[in-house]
Amino acid sequence: MESGKGTLRLSLSYEGMTTTFEGTPEEVLRSVISFMEKNVTAFSIAKRLVANVDLQELTSSLSEFIGFNNNEGFFFKQKFYSLPVNEQISIFFAKRYLEHYLGRAPSNTSSFKEVVSSLSLKKGTASSALNDLLRKGLVRRHEKGDYSVTLNGLLSITSKYGGRGGERLQT
């Protein structure tokens, strides 16, 4: 591992494949994680298992803000709209995560445009809040410009709201 002038350079070898990552420490870390997810099957499987272990706790944590019925699927309860914008966006992505996990959405990602329209936010407000969530590692930006909640984002939600409602999403 070499570093100089704020740039980190890391070489990684795995099963005869060698690759080098270079950039800021954050960029290198994201690149290494992406490499691991794509090339090390056990890492990818373990990551998915960890992220899905507390699904019941997540739904319980969100029950104060998200409801469910068979016709509409997941929906935001009135109390959701009184939350600060950062928290609304975090919960929006957690909802998308649940929808995808339960087969009600084709992906766990959403575009910036979808966030703005779904939450009726001004673009500047949404952009500022989304950048704050990205900086904190609670949301991840994908190559195509879509966003999704991170494991840290899900853990943050369950930590913050886990002790409140304690009920399951009502159908």
Buried (B, 14 or more C-beta within 10 A) or exposed (E): EEEEEEEBEBEBEEEEEEEEBBBEEEEBBBBBEEBBEEBBEEBEEEBEEEBEEBBEBBBBBBBBBBBBEEEEBBEBEEEBEEBEBBBBBBBBBBBBBBBBBEEEBEEBBBEBEBBBEBBEBEEEEBBEBBEBBBEBEBBBBEEEEBBBBBBEBBBBBBEEBBEEBEEEBEE
